[in-house]
């Protein structure tokens, strides 16, 4: 297991390591067996690939604030091209080795009867599908930060706060928002994603029910007869706002 007082990631798992862990997971009767195998392979150079540039993380991740976690992970790793950003070897290593303590506290395997699907969801990535990227304990943080990073501080909430990661923090403050937007197609359509984020955030009132799930249902129904992402920006924003108004009135 890694020591989170020194959060330098200098290696990632090899493809062989991912394959072995995937197949061995099926044979494990208890999560402790799987975690022991992870530790063994994380200390065996045969299953590791050295990074050209080690990644230095300034702090251990908090179990209380994923918005700040996402910013720290994104700033430490930096921008990635889409191929490297979907690398299951990187995210598997970070979730199960570098940030093992964080992952275990948030999604504990020990004591869970059906731990294998849980391990594949949050720890071991065996594919680079959008769903896998948005469920892995660390990949989800980097990806949501990357998708919602408002570098030019152009979107309303970013302008009000002066924070280019304002929407990152806001999304990750509520699990329903993250799942509703980013585990579905909307999160992969930038124009539609921003229209949804802006509408939800602008109408959000502290203490009231989050409307993400209901709005997304309306949006998906609407996309059945109109490709919203193809609309001009202002028309798209207006359409999404009207759909959210319908949800609020229900």
C-alpha positions in Angstrom: 0.0 0.0 0.0 1.2 3.5 -0.8 2.2 6.0 1.9 0.0 9.1 1.3 2.5 11.3 3.1 4.6 11.1 0.0 2.3 11.3 -3.0 4.6 11.0 -5.9 3.4 8.8 -8.7 6.4 7.6 -10.7 4.9 4.5 -12.3 1.7 3.2 -13.7 0.6 -0.4 -14.1 1.4 -2.3 -17.3 -1.2 -3.8 -19.6 -0.2 -7.2 -18.3 -0.9 -6.1 -14.7 -4.4 -4.9 -15.6 -5.1 -8.2 -17.4 -3.8 -10.3 -14.5 -5.7 -8.3 -11.9 -8.9 -8.6 -14.0 -8.7 -12.3 -14.3 -7.5 -12.9 -10.7 -10.4 -10.8 -9.4 -12.8 -13.4 -10.7 -11.0 -16.0 -8.6 -10.9 -14.0 -5.4 -13.3 -15.1 -2.7 -12.6 -12.2 -0.4 -11.6 -8.6 -1.2 -8.5 -9.0 1.0 -7.1 -11.4 -1.6 -7.6 -8.9 -4.4 -6.0 -6.1 -2.4 -3.1 -8.2 -1.4 -2.5 -9.0 -5.1 -2.6 -5.3 -5.9 0.0 -4.6 -3.3 2.2 -7.3 -4.6 2.1 -6.2 -8.2 2.6 -2.5 -7.2 5.9 -3.5 -5.7 7.0 -5.7 -8.7 8.9 -3.9 -11.5 7.7 -6.5 -14.0 4.2 -5.1 -13.8 5.1 -1.4 -13.7 5.9 1.3 -16.4 8.0 4.3 -15.3 6.6 7.7 -16.2 8.8 10.1 -18.1 7.7 12.8 -15.6 6.6 11.7 -12.1 3.4 13.3 -10.9 3.7 15.0 -7.6 0.4 15.5 -5.7 0.6 18.1 -2.9 -1.9 16.6 -0.5 -3.8 13.5 0.3 -7.4 13.6 -1.0 -10.2 14.6 1.4 -13.2 12.3 1.9 -15.2 15.4 2.5 -14.6 17.7 -0.6 -14.4 16.2 -4.0 -14.5 19.6 -5.7 -11.1 20.5 -4.1 -9.9 17.0 -4.8 -10.7 17.4 -8.5 -8.8 20.7 -8.7 -5.7 19.2 -7.0 -5.7 16.1 -9.2 -6.1 18.1 -12.4 -3.5 20.7 -11.5 -1.0 18.0 -10.5 -1.5 15.9 -13.7 -2.2 18.8 -16.0 -3.9 18.7 -19.4 -3.8 15.4 -21.3 -4.7 14.4 -24.8 -7.7 12.1 -25.0 -5.7 8.9 -25.5 -3.7 9.4 -22.3 -6.7 10.7 -20.4 -8.5 7.4 -21.1 -5.5 5.2 -20.1 -6.8 2.6 -17.7 -3.3 1.8 -16.5 -2.9 5.3 -15.1 -6.2 5.5 -13.4 -6.1 2.0 -12.0 -2.7 2.7 -10.4 -3.7 6.1 -9.0 -7.0 4.7 -7.5 -5.5 1.5 -6.1 -1.9 2.6 -5.1 -1.3 6.3 -4.9 -4.7 7.2 -3.5 -5.6 3.8 -2.0 -6.6 5.2 1.3 -9.0 7.7 -0.3 -10.5 5.0 -2.5 -10.9 2.5 0.4 -12.6 5.0 2.6 -15.0 6.2 -0.1 -15.8 2.8 -1.7 -14.6 0.1 0.8 -14.4 -3.4 -0.6 -13.7 -5.1 2.7 -16.9 -6.3 4.2 -18.9 -6.0 1.0 -20.4 -9.3 -0.1 -20.6 -8.4 -3.9 -17.2 -6.6 -4.0 -16.1 -7.6 -7.5 -18.5 -5.3 -9.5 -17.6 -2.5 -7.0 -13.9 -3.1 -7.5 -14.4 -2.8 -11.3 -16.5 0.4 -10.9 -14.2 2.3 -8.6 -10.8 0.7 -8.5 -9.6 -1.4 -11.4 -10.4 0.0 -14.8 -10.5 -2.7 -17.6 -11.9 -0.4 -20.3 -11.8 3.3 -21.2 -15.5 3.7 -21.7 -17.1 7.0 -20.6 -19.0 5.1 -17.9 -15.7 3.6 -16.5 -13.9 6.9 -16.6 -16.7 8.6 -14.7 -16.9 5.9 -12.0 -13.2 5.3 -11.3 -12.3 7.0 -8.0 -9.6 9.2 -9.5 -10.4 9.4 -13.3 -13.8 10.9 -12.5 -12.1 13.8 -10.6 -9.7 14.6 -13.5 -12.3 14.3 -16.2 -14.9 16.4 -14.6 -12.3 19.1 -13.8 -11.2 19.0 -17.4 -14.7 19.2 -18.9 -15.8 22.0 -16.6 -12.6 24.0 -16.4 -13.5 27.6 -17.5 -10.0 28.9 -18.3 -11.2 32.2 -19.6 -13.8 32.7 -16.8 -16.6 33.2 -19.3 -19.5 31.3 -17.8 -21.8 33.1 -15.3 -20.9 31.2 -12.1 -17.2 31.4 -12.9 -17.5 35.2 -13.4 -19.4 35.6 -10.1 -16.8 33.6 -8.1 -13.7 34.5 -10.1 -12.9 30.8 -10.1 -12.2 28.9 -13.3 -13.1 25.7 -11.4 -16.4 27.0 -10.0 -18.5 24.6 -12.0 -16.2 21.7 -11.1 -16.7 22.3 -7.4 -20.4 22.9 -7.9 -20.9 19.6 -9.8 -19.0 17.5 -7.4 -20.8 19.0 -4.4 -23.7 16.8 -5.3 -23.5 13.2 -6.5 -26.8 13.5 -8.3 -25.4 16.2 -10.6 -22.3 14.2 -11.4 -24.2 11.1 -12.3 -27.0 12.7 -14.2 -24.8 14.9 -16.4 -21.5 13.1 -16.7 -22.4 9.4 -16.8 -24.6 10.1 -19.8 -24.3 11.5 -23.3 -24.8 15.1 -22.2 -21.4 15.2 -20.6 -19.8 14.4 -24.0 -21.5 17.3 -25.8 -19.8 20.5 -24.6 -22.4 23.0 -25.8 -25.3 21.1 -24.3 -23.3 20.3 -21.1 -22.6 24.1 -20.5 -26.2 25.0 -21.2 -27.4 22.4 -18.6 -24.8 23.5 -16.1 -25.6 27.2 -16.4 -29.3 26.6 -16.2 -29.1 24.4 -13.2 -26.6 26.5 -11.3 -28.4 29.8 -11.9 -31.7 28.4 -10.7 -30.2 26.5 -7.8 -31.3 27.6 -4.3 -29.5 26.3 -1.3 -31.6 23.9 0.7 -34.0 23.1 -2.1 -34.1 19.8 -4.0 -31.5 19.4 -6.7 -33.3 19.2 -10.1 -30.5 17.6 -12.2 -32.1 14.2 -12.6 -35.5 15.6 -13.6 -34.0 18.1 -16.0 -31.9 15.5 -17.7 -35.0 13.3 -18.3 -36.7 16.3 -20.0 -33.6 16.9 -22.1 -33.4 13.3 -23.2 -37.0 13.3 -24.1 -36.5 16.5 -26.1 -33.5 15.1 -28.0 -35.9 12.4 -29.3 -37.2 14.9 -31.9 -34.6 17.7 -31.9 -30.8 17.6 -31.7 -30.3 20.2 -29.1 -26.5 20.3 -29.4 -26.9 21.5 -33.0 -28.9 24.6 -32.0 -27.2 28.1 -31.9 -25.8 28.8 -28.5 -28.4 31.3 -27.3 -31.3 29.2 -28.6 -29.8 26.2 -26.9 -29.5 28.0 -23.5 -33.1 29.3 -23.9 -34.4 25.8 -24.6 -32.7 24.2 -21.7 -33.8 27.0 -19.4 -37.5 26.5 -20.5 -37.2 22.8 -19.9 -35.8 23.5 -16.4 -38.7 25.9 -15.7 -41.1 23.1 -16.6 -39.4 20.8 -14.1 -39.5 23.5 -11.3 -43.3 24.0 -12.0 -44.1 20.3 -11.7 
